[in-house]
Amino acid sequence: MRIAIIGANNYDTLEYNLKDAFAHNNYHCEIFDINNSKIFKNKIISKYTLQLDMQGRGFFDSYDQWIFDKVFRRVAEYQPDLVICTYRFIHPKFVSRVKKELKCKIVHVNPDALTTFGHQQVFASDYDVWFSKDPYIVSFMKGNLHLNAKYYSEAFNSRIHKRMEVDKKTLEDELNIDVVTYGNIYPYRSRMLKILLDNNINLKLYGVKSKRFYDNALDKAYQNKCILGEEKAKILYGSKIVFNQMHYAEIGSVNNRFFEANGSGAFQLSDYRPILKDLLPIDPELVSFRTIDEGIEKIKYYLEHTDERIEIAGKVHNHFIQNYTYDHLIEFILKSI
């Protein structure tokens, strides 16, 4: 079986991890990135070129179609049996051509919150299946749009985000990190993290500063780097607490950070969502917070109760190994089509 993924070809992304899982399970799989030089026929694609391309696709439908015609020709050469789309901006005519000319299944896997739907290309396209991690969106698409939408749980790569073969307490003592978080430092996250610092929480912050409205008060926690792959897994597992803030548009869903942290064997405190009761093998009230004040209270509690949080981390990790790897996810996708 040959599988084409239409998405970003970057390390430790959804697309990368899907491809890794397919390859591990003996499927042929390739990623077709719209920014790939083979599509643009440039040896080097500058940041300026990509910005112009994005603006052009946003404002001119004819240009948008032209770009995805080029993508289609590359995909057609590959002759896939299944096309998995992860971009939210794929032109609907690309989807139609895949079904009509290549005569194979094409599905959409949306890994992000509902604020990323752009011009709503996802709703205008005739996919065979729409996969969403948010029960609210699944219900909306099925009930109001009569789309073949299915809920899916995100995943972690058990070959990259794997728990280290070392005692957690030993690694905690080595790294000496009380609380860690990572990702894009958006303004809503900045304000929450500033409150942690104001309450004398020993915080380490990894990720990308917001281009606008970054709070320099976070500099004392900011480590000035991103973490990926095995380094990420080590830091998550070796930190005493992973603090996970959900995006405000995660209406009924959780983020991928939730799966990476639990899959790495970390002890995680996250924003509460009702879906937690279905994802966790324990009472979600133990490892979630509804307000920042409750989050701070639980941080301080678990920093003083080492054995309890290590026991919880072990129980959650075992559950995620058994249910939420990318190998489980690709099995679910293939069965659904």
C-alpha positions, 0 to 999 in steps of 0.5 A, spaced: 500 500 500 502 506 498 500 512 502 501 520 500 501 525 506 500 532 504 503 536 509 509 539 512 515 535 511 519 537 518 522 533 524 517 531 529 511 533 526 504 530 525 506 528 518 513 526 520 510 521 525 505 518 521 510 517 516 514 513 521 509 509 523 507 507 516 514 505 515 515 501 521 509 497 519 511 496 512 507 501 508 510 505 503 509 513 505 511 519 502 510 526 504 508 532 499 510 538 502 507 545 498 514 548 500 518 543 497 523 545 492 521 539 487 514 543 487 517 550 486 523 548 481 527 552 486 534 549 489 533 554 494 526 557 497 527 563 501 523 565 506 521 571 502 518 566 497 514 562 502 511 569 504 509 571 497 506 564 496 502 564 502 499 571 500 498 569 493 494 563 495 490 567 500 488 572 495 488 569 488 484 563 487 487 562 480 494 562 483 492 557 489 489 552 484 495 553 480 500 551 486 495 545 487 495 543 480 503 542 481 502 538 487 497 534 484 502 532 478 507 530 484 502 526 487 500 522 481 507 520 479 507 517 486 501 513 484 498 512 491 492 508 494 491 513 500 492 520 500 492 523 507 491 531 508 493 535 514 494 542 511 487 546 512 488 550 506 488 545 501 484 547 495 478 543 494 479 542 486 485 538 488 481 533 493 476 532 487 482 531 482 485 525 487 478 522 487 476 522 480 483 521 476 487 517 481 481 513 484 483 512 491 481 514 498 483 521 500 482 523 508 483 529 512 486 529 519 486 536 522 490 536 528 489 543 530 484 547 534 478 550 530 481 557 529 485 554 523 480 553 518 482 559 514 477 560 508 474 553 510 477 549 505 476 543 509 468 544 509 468 545 501 472 539 500 469 532 498 474 528 502 472 520 504 473 521 511 474 528 516 478 526 522 478 531 528 480 531 535 475 535 537 468 532 539 465 539 538 467 539 531 465 532 529 458 533 532 458 540 528 460 536 521 456 530 522 450 534 524 450 540 520 454 539 514 452 531 513 460 530 513 463 523 514 466 526 520 470 521 525 473 523 532 480 521 533 485 521 539 492 524 537 498 520 539 505 520 540 511 517 537 513 511 541 520 511 538 522 518 539 518 520 545 520 514 549 521 514 557 528 513 558 531 507 561 533 511 568 529 512 574 525 518 574 527 521 581 534 520 579 533 524 572 529 529 576 535 530 581 540 530 575 536 536 571 533 540 577 527 542 573 521 543 578 516 545 572 517 545 565 513 547 559 514 548 551 511 551 545 509 557 542 509 563 547 503 566 545 500 572 549 495 568 553 500 563 555 505 569 557 500 571 562 499 565 565 506 563 566 507 570 568 503 568 574 507 562 575 513 566 576 510 571 580 508 565 585 515 563 586 514 557 581 521 555 579 519 554 571 523 552 565 520 555 558 522 552 552 519 554 545 518 560 540 517 567 542 511 570 540 513 575 534 508 580 538 507 582 545 512 577 548 513 579 556 520 580 557 518 578 565 519 571 562 526 571 560 528 569 567 525 562 565 526 562 558 531 557 555 532 560 548 531 554 545 526 549 542 526 542 544 524 536 539 525 528 539 529 525 544 531 531 548 524 533 549 522 526 551 528 526 556 526 533 559 519 532 560 520 525 563 526 528 568 522 534 570 518 534 576 512 537 573 510 538 566 505 544 565 500 544 559 496 550 557 491 548 552 489 553 547 482 557 548 480 554 542 481 547 544 473 547 545 472 539 547 479 537 545 486 537 548 493 538 544 498 534 542 503 536 548 498 532 552 500 525 549 507 527 548 508 528 555 504 522 558 508 518 552 514 520 555 513 518 562 512 525 565 508 527 570 503 532 567 498 538 570 494 540 564 487 545 563 481 541 565 477 538 559 471 533 559 475 529 554 480 527 560 475 522 563 476 518 557 483 519 555 486 518 562 486 511 566 485 515 573 481 521 575 482 527 571 481 532 577 488 529 580 492 532 574 488 538 571 486 545 573 480 549 572 484 556 574 491 558 574 490 559 582 488 551 582 494 550 578 499 553 582 496 550 588 497 543 585 504 544 583 506 546 590 502 540 592 506 535 588 512 538 588 512 536 596 509 529 594 514 526 590 512 518 591 505 520 589 506 524 582 511 518 580 506 513 581 501 517 577 506 518 572 507 511 571 500 509 571 498 514 566 504 512 561 503 505 561 496 507 559 498 511 553 503 506 551 497 501 550 493 506 547 495 512 544 502 511 539 502 513 532 502 505 531 495 505 534 493 512 530 494 509 523 491 502 525 485 507 526 485 511 520 486 505 515 480 501 519 476 507 518 476 507 511 
